[in-house]
Amino acid sequence: MIITILSLKGGVGRTTTAIHLAAFLHHRANTLLIDADTNRSAIAWSKRGQLPFEVVTEWQTPDVQQPYEHVVIDTSARPALEELRVLVESSDLLVLPTTPDVMALDALVLLLEQLNTIQADRYRILLTFLPGKPNQYVEQVKTMLTDAHLPLFVAGIRNSSAFPKAAQAGIPVYEVKGVTAKEAWQDYEHVGQELLKI
């Protein structure tokens, strides 16, 4: 399965999502993460510590000791339309992370327009940086997206101080100590379980 993490806006948890979906999939089968982001955020994350899966740039040849059953691709913000077309054609699913704020949702609308232009329909929206407690505004955003018949993960990713700690240590969030880290990993487990059912 090839999963591409895609958004037009930075700061919505694209790399965090790529790393943790790769970790979830790697627990089930050999998984490769391709860091195609010009910032090389996933590469930097992996160099600060140790991730359980291989991370390469799009220009590197992975160390193939056994075939990869899953590939996760972390992308740059604002890919060109032709690059977007290639990603769509080569992916089984696009995961579109977005925060529920108006600026990120505006960028999401632009991305959806581009995907519509190239007739891409294998995508699902993932809400990230959600407040820990139920929030009326977030529920309104979810209702807006579902009323527009847009595919949305039921699970969302709560904002957690464990994610910066994981990035700083170069490890998946489930290796960070504390209850918040456990909850943060559970959010991605729920997304991963939905992913496997798609």
C-alpha positions as CSV (number, residue, x, y, z in Angstrom):
1,M,0.0,0.0,0.0
2,I,1.3,3.5,-0.9
3,I,0.1,6.3,1.3
4,T,0.9,9.9,0.4
5,I,0.6,12.7,3.0
6,L,-0.4,15.9,1.3
7,S,-1.3,19.5,2.2
8,L,-0.8,22.9,0.7
9,K,-0.1,24.5,4.1
10,G,2.7,23.9,6.5
11,G,2.2,23.4,10.2
12,V,-0.7,21.0,9.9
13,G,1.1,17.9,11.1
14,R,2.1,16.4,7.7
15,T,5.5,15.0,8.8
16,T,4.1,13.9,12.2
17,T,1.4,12.1,10.4
18,A,3.8,10.5,7.9
19,I,6.0,9.2,10.7
20,H,3.2,7.8,12.8
21,L,1.3,6.2,10.1
22,A,4.5,4.6,8.9
23,A,5.1,3.4,12.5
24,F,1.6,1.9,12.6
25,L,2.0,0.1,9.3
26,H,5.5,-1.1,10.2
27,H,4.1,-2.9,13.2
28,R,2.2,-5.0,10.6
29,A,4.6,-5.3,7.7
30,N,7.9,-3.9,6.4
31,T,7.4,-0.2,5.7
32,L,9.4,2.6,4.0
33,L,9.0,6.3,4.6
34,I,10.1,8.5,1.7
35,D,10.8,12.1,2.7
36,A,10.0,14.1,-0.4
37,D,9.7,17.3,1.6
38,T,12.3,19.9,0.6
39,N,12.7,20.7,4.4
40,R,13.7,17.0,5.0
41,S,11.8,17.1,8.3
42,A,11.3,13.3,8.5
43,I,15.0,12.7,7.7
44,A,16.0,15.2,10.5
45,W,13.5,13.5,12.9
46,S,15.1,10.1,12.2
47,K,18.7,11.4,12.6
48,R,18.0,12.7,16.0
49,G,17.2,9.3,17.3
50,Q,15.9,6.1,15.9
51,L,12.8,5.2,14.0
52,P,11.7,1.5,13.6
53,F,11.5,1.9,9.8
54,E,13.8,3.1,7.0
55,V,13.6,6.8,6.0
56,V,15.0,7.9,2.6
57,T,14.7,10.9,0.3
58,E,13.1,10.5,-3.1
59,W,16.6,10.4,-4.6
60,Q,18.0,7.6,-2.4
61,T,17.8,3.9,-3.0
62,P,16.4,2.1,0.1
63,D,18.3,-0.7,1.7
64,V,16.1,-3.5,0.5
65,Q,16.7,-6.6,2.6
66,Q,13.1,-7.6,2.2
67,P,10.3,-6.2,0.1
68,Y,8.4,-3.2,1.5
69,E,4.7,-4.0,1.8
70,H,3.9,-0.4,2.7
71,V,5.3,3.0,1.5
72,V,4.5,6.3,3.1
73,I,5.4,9.5,1.3
74,D,5.9,12.8,3.1
75,T,5.5,15.7,0.6
76,S,6.4,19.4,0.4
77,A,3.7,22.0,0.8
78,R,2.2,23.3,-2.5
79,P,3.2,20.6,-5.0
80,A,3.0,21.7,-8.7
81,L,0.0,20.3,-10.5
82,E,2.1,17.8,-12.5
83,E,3.8,16.6,-9.3
84,L,0.3,16.2,-7.8
85,R,-0.8,14.2,-10.7
86,V,2.1,11.8,-10.3
87,L,1.5,11.4,-6.6
88,V,-2.2,10.7,-7.3
89,E,-1.4,8.1,-9.9
90,S,1.2,6.3,-7.8
91,S,-0.7,6.3,-4.5
92,D,-3.4,4.0,-3.1
93,L,-4.6,6.8,-0.9
94,L,-3.9,10.5,-0.2
95,V,-4.1,11.5,3.5
96,L,-4.9,15.3,3.7
97,P,-4.1,16.5,7.2
98,T,-5.5,19.9,8.2
99,T,-6.0,21.9,11.4
100,P,-9.6,23.1,11.9
101,D,-8.7,26.8,11.7
102,V,-9.9,28.9,8.8
103,M,-6.5,29.5,7.1
104,A,-5.8,25.7,6.9
105,L,-9.4,25.0,5.7
106,D,-8.9,27.6,3.0
107,A,-5.8,25.8,1.9
108,L,-7.7,22.5,2.0
109,V,-10.3,23.9,-0.3
110,L,-7.7,24.9,-2.8
111,L,-6.1,21.4,-2.6
112,L,-9.5,19.8,-3.2
113,E,-10.1,22.0,-6.2
114,Q,-6.7,20.8,-7.6
115,L,-7.6,17.2,-6.9
116,N,-10.9,17.7,-8.6
117,T,-9.1,19.1,-11.7
118,I,-7.1,15.9,-12.1
119,Q,-10.2,13.8,-11.1
120,A,-8.5,12.4,-8.0
121,D,-10.9,10.7,-5.6
122,R,-8.8,8.4,-3.5
123,Y,-8.2,10.7,-0.5
124,R,-9.4,11.2,3.0
125,I,-9.1,14.3,5.3
126,L,-7.5,14.1,8.7
127,L,-8.2,16.7,11.3
128,T,-5.1,17.5,13.4
129,F,-4.2,19.6,16.4
130,L,-7.6,19.1,17.9
131,P,-8.4,20.4,21.4
132,G,-8.4,17.7,24.1
133,K,-12.0,18.2,25.0
134,P,-15.1,18.3,22.7
135,N,-15.3,21.7,21.0
136,Q,-18.3,23.2,19.3
137,Y,-16.3,24.8,16.6
138,V,-14.5,21.6,15.7
139,E,-17.9,19.8,15.6
140,Q,-19.1,22.5,13.2
141,V,-16.1,21.9,11.0
142,K,-16.7,18.1,11.0
143,T,-20.4,18.7,10.1
144,M,-19.4,21.1,7.3
145,L,-17.0,18.6,5.8
146,T,-19.4,15.7,6.0
147,D,-22.3,17.8,4.7
148,A,-20.1,18.6,1.7
149,H,-19.8,14.8,1.2
150,L,-16.0,14.9,1.7
151,P,-14.3,11.8,3.0
152,L,-13.1,12.4,6.5
153,F,-11.4,10.1,9.1
154,V,-13.7,9.5,12.0
155,A,-10.6,9.7,14.3
156,G,-8.7,12.9,14.7
157,I,-5.3,13.8,16.1
158,R,-5.4,15.8,19.4
159,N,-2.9,18.5,20.1
160,S,-0.3,17.0,22.4
161,S,3.0,18.1,24.0
162,A,4.2,14.6,23.4
163,F,4.7,15.2,19.7
164,P,7.4,17.9,20.0
165,K,9.1,15.7,22.6
166,A,9.1,12.8,20.1
167,A,10.4,15.0,17.3
168,Q,13.2,16.3,19.5
169,A,14.2,12.8,20.6
170,G,13.9,11.4,17.1
171,I,11.5,8.6,18.2
172,P,7.8,7.7,17.6
173,V,5.5,9.2,20.2
174,Y,4.7,5.9,21.8
175,E,8.3,5.8,23.1
176,V,7.8,9.1,25.0
177,K,6.9,8.6,28.6
178,G,3.6,9.8,30.0
179,V,-0.1,9.5,29.6
180,T,-0.4,12.2,27.0
181,A,2.1,10.3,24.8
182,K,0.0,7.1,25.1
183,E,-3.2,9.0,24.1
184,A,-1.3,10.7,21.2
185,W,-0.3,7.2,19.9
186,Q,-3.8,5.9,20.3
187,D,-5.1,8.7,18.0
188,Y,-2.8,7.5,15.3
189,E,-3.7,3.9,15.9
190,H,-7.3,4.7,15.4
191,V,-6.5,6.5,12.1
192,G,-4.3,3.5,11.1
193,Q,-7.1,1.1,11.7
194,E,-9.4,3.2,9.6
195,L,-6.8,3.2,6.9
196,L,-6.6,-0.5,6.8
197,K,-10.3,-0.7,6.2
198,I,-10.4,1.7,3.3
